[in-house]
Amino acid sequence: METGIPDIYAAGDLIQHNSIFYGIWPAAEKQGEVAGINMAGGNSEYHGTIISNTLKVAGIDICAAGDIDAEAQKDSILFKDAEIIYTKKWCFSMTP
């Protein structure tokens, strides 16, 4: 979590890591842990956090995890079931 300036560390929900702004508490917590260890002379690494959120909208539980591909840049498979009222979307890249 050391920045491009030696001995300056950054951690939190709005810190960019590998071009990703996580914006979630679990990422901020882990980044803070890594930054603290390293500021104290340790050698810890942050490898990213799986992005996930849950909320309830109009009485419907919503959960999103992983790369939800909001800009629809990746190929995806979409499943819907009107009776159960759920949607699943899997995004994937065709390149290795």
Secondary structure, 3 states (H helix, E strand, C coil): CECCCCCCECCCCCCEECCEECCCHHHHHHHHHHHHHHHCCCCCCCCCCCCEEEEEECCEEEEEECCCCCCCCCEEEEEEECCCCEEEEEEECCCC
